[in-house]
């Protein structure tokens, strides 16, 4: 049975699409056909095939923009996943839904477990929490996967931004007091497929529930940036100086958690989904981007 993918043009969605054909089929209809905010269209898409699982990688991801566009953030991230969960539940279809580390306030001081209390401190985090709660309550056959600091060779993300700025500037300033787990979208995609395959093959025997999946290890944004420049150094005309600054020195519309590290041991035990060490995954992405000369 094929997997239905929503959000196929996003970072994770594009990586999932690349995996299609490797023993399974992924169908990723465009927005005009499968608008997640149009319940009638979602019903039509769900009824079009006998789906083994539905993977929801669609999201409103502009963290700062969500502060002034709350209605859209809550519609896309909160209400739409709830609708999708209700419709998949009616048809007995398992759902895999991607959420975020920003559902936490960042004050714990150690990597977050799935059992830890949430407490989002920005609109984006609150909207994503609403979505995952809708999925968890409306379809018992759910796997919610929280991830963090996602990057890839496509789209708008921290890695592409740092590479572009490193080619333009002699000096970069990067926040050094926020800590998390850089995660390659390609690794999340593989984890989603592992989970979806389990759900499709044994829908009544899967350990459904909430899981964390993030890159192996941890870093600050400053350490992340330093690694990006390190891996790109041979391709740069000059290596910029990178200066650490505090969150207070770099104000943004949305407050970010200072420490949103995730413990991913549960998903490894239940599904065998293991992320690569973040530096290893990052090196591969940087080399891919530089070989393509695609850092705009």
PyMOL commands that set and color helices and strands:
alter all, ss='L'
color gray80, all
select helices_A, chain A and resi 11-19+39-48+65-67+70-90+101-103+123-138+158-168+185-201+221-235+247-249+265-271+278-292
alter helices_A, ss='H'
color red, helices_A
select strands_A, chain A and resi 3-6+26-27+53-56+95-100+142-147+150-151+171-175+179-180+183-184+209-212+219-220+241-245
alter strands_A, ss='S'
color yellow, strands_A
deselect
rebuild
show_as cartoon
